[in-house]
Amino acid sequence: MKTIKITILIGSLFFAMTGCDDGFEELNTNPYAVTTLDPSLLFAESQRLTPVGTWTGESTIVQQFVLAYDTGATSGANFNDDTDNLNNDTWDAYTESIKLITQSIANIEGKPERANLYNMLRIWRSYVFMNLADSYGDVPYTQAGKAYLEGNYAPVYDDDAAIYADLYTEIKSATAALNPSGDIVTSDLFYKGDIAKWKKLGNSILLRLGMRYSKLDPNKAKSIVIEAIAGGVMQSNADDAILKFNALFITPPNESIRAQNPYTYYAAEPIVNQFKATSDPRSTYLVGKYADPNLVLATNPDTAIPNQFGFPVGFDSESIKTNPNYRGTSGSGLNYSQLNYNAIASALAPIFLVTNSQTKLLLAEATARGWITSEGTAQSLYEAGIIASMNQYSLYPGGYGAISVADQNTYIAQPNVTYNTANALTLINTQYWISNFGYSMEAFANFRRTGIPALAPNSYNNNLNGGFIRRFSYPDVEASRNSKNFADASAAIGGDVLTTRVFWDIP
């Protein structure tokens, strides 16, 4: 991949641009230096920097992951605590993806020779803002990313419902405007500028946006879903939007858990129990048992499904000793399953952002709700979503290979997996939960939208009034750096706390 080359080039250019001038413009001007940045390179960097959620944040809330040790600095979602460092990962999109996209759009807007790049930027900007609104509620939108362009360092926060309304228009307009005969954006990290695939991506994001309204406004959800299908959504795994990495570039989501005390991190009991109850072949790639939890980078895990035991939710490394099923210690850690550091937690693991599996499962739900009939039966779409998810695993490192068709069929025939109309929504959205293992931001959003799977609230304390985290709070720095707008937004959403709901997340 060219990812590392792009990153190095952009970093070098930014460094060069920040040198001092001190009034010596003429002396310090190099007539041979690069004075403009190609917006397509900024676009590629914005793709690379797109937030996907964190293991200790969203993955913990949806009970796929547990940080078992509360040392104060590590306190967070497993302990129902509002810890600032866990709130900032998605917010960093403002100084990373959004800044780059906004700059690029300003450079090429109105230039027909860059029209495809312009519309790809609009689609991806909408995708990033959708995640921001899902994570926080009201956020800066209309004035965001314009500090350099307009000197606006204190943007107003926009209403999250209004943001969604504009995203709907933006995604539709930008997707429709993509032209197969127009400019080819070869620096695009997803598809190398393939317009047909970008159209499918845009419509699949639109489908996701439409489904967010399923409880708030089912008629609106149905209408948007039908529009997305008419435009053409993803049809195969070749359409997936994926970030891939090589040995020269380490993927950010897995950096911290590999480098900082692996013995503190474990797979959560609910997801492990799900794997065991259904003999899910994806388990091999996702969780494993290590003799010493602190030596995960030096040893191979036992991935046999019966040997996996998830860490119970609502406990820490000390209180777990009171659990009647406490499994004791192992080596320098606890005797529970962890992530598979050869596969899902490898530094070379790909990141799946928008996928055929997600799309098929959302279509299955829309069909089960009676909104559409054009894409097949709910059962056929449900099974296709499972198969698409399993086929993604051939891209993981670790030498495990692909999941065979026979294993896929055996899994689908499992009593707890086989489709049935009476339990359709639970089955479909449980698979969506599994399909988004590793892309926790979407798992968190869909769990709030549907309440599926039926997870028990974390009872570590009563900080959440017996419920779940519904959003992340704004970073603490906003209270001082953008104090008025921060205060206005906090009041508008009903309080900057973890239990406040975003507009589509209704009880």
Stockholm file with secondary structure:
# STOCKHOLM 1.0

chainA/1-507         MKTIKITILIGSLFFAMTGCDDGFEELNTNPYAVTTLDPSLLFAESQRLTPVGTWTGESTIVQQFVLAYDTGATSGANFNDDTDNLNNDTWDAYTESIKLITQSIANIEGKPERANLYNMLRIWRSYVFMNLADSYGDVPYTQAGKAYLEGNYAPVYDDDAAIYADLYTEIKSATAALNPSGDIVTSDLFYKGDIAKWKKLGNSILLRLGMRYSKLDPNKAKSIVIEAIAGGVMQSNADDAILKFNALFITPPNESIRAQNPYTYYAAEPIVNQFKATSDPRSTYLVGKYADPNLVLATNPDTAIPNQFGFPVGFDSESIKTNPNYRGTSGSGLNYSQLNYNAIASALAPIFLVTNSQTKLLLAEATARGWITSEGTAQSLYEAGIIASMNQYSLYPGGYGAISVADQNTYIAQPNVTYNTANALTLINTQYWISNFGYSMEAFANFRRTGIPALAPNSYNNNLNGGFIRRFSYPDVEASRNSKNFADASAAIGGDVLTTRVFWDIP
#=GR chainA/1-507 SS CCHHHHHHHHHHHHHHHTSCCTTCHHHHCCTTSCCSCCHHHHHHHHHHTCCCCCTTTHHHHTTSEEECCCCSTTCSGGGTCCCHHHHHHHHGGGTTHHHHHHHHHHHHTTCGGGHHHHHHHHHHHHHHHHHHHHHHSSEECTTTTCHHHHCCCSCCEECHHHHHHHHHHHHHHHHHHCCTTSCCCTTCTTTTTCHHHHHHHHHHHHHHHHHTTTTTCHHHHHHHHHHHHHHCCCCSGGGCEEECCCTTSCCHHHHHHHHSCGGGEEEBHHHHHHHHHHTCTTHHHHEEBCSSTTCTTTSCCBCCGGGCCCBCTTCCTTGGGGSTTCCCEETTEESSCEECTTTTTSTTCCEEEECHHHHHHHHHHHHHTTSCCTTCCHHHHHHHHHHHHHHHGGGSSSSCCCCCHHHHHHHHTSTTTSCCGGGHHHHHHHHHHHHTTTCHHHHHHHHHHHCCSCCCCCCSCSTTTTSCCCSCCCCTHHHHHSHHHHHHHHHHHTCSSTTCCCTTCCC
#=GC SS_cons         CCHHHHHHHHHHHHHHHTSCCTTCHHHHCCTTSCCSCCHHHHHHHHHHTCCCCCTTTHHHHTTSEEECCCCSTTCSGGGTCCCHHHHHHHHGGGTTHHHHHHHHHHHHTTCGGGHHHHHHHHHHHHHHHHHHHHHHSSEECTTTTCHHHHCCCSCCEECHHHHHHHHHHHHHHHHHHCCTTSCCCTTCTTTTTCHHHHHHHHHHHHHHHHHTTTTTCHHHHHHHHHHHHHHCCCCSGGGCEEECCCTTSCCHHHHHHHHSCGGGEEEBHHHHHHHHHHTCTTHHHHEEBCSSTTCTTTSCCBCCGGGCCCBCTTCCTTGGGGSTTCCCEETTEESSCEECTTTTTSTTCCEEEECHHHHHHHHHHHHHTTSCCTTCCHHHHHHHHHHHHHHHGGGSSSSCCCCCHHHHHHHHTSTTTSCCGGGHHHHHHHHHHHHTTTCHHHHHHHHHHHCCSCCCCCCSCSTTTTSCCCSCCCCTHHHHHSHHHHHHHHHHHTCSSTTCCCTTCCC
//
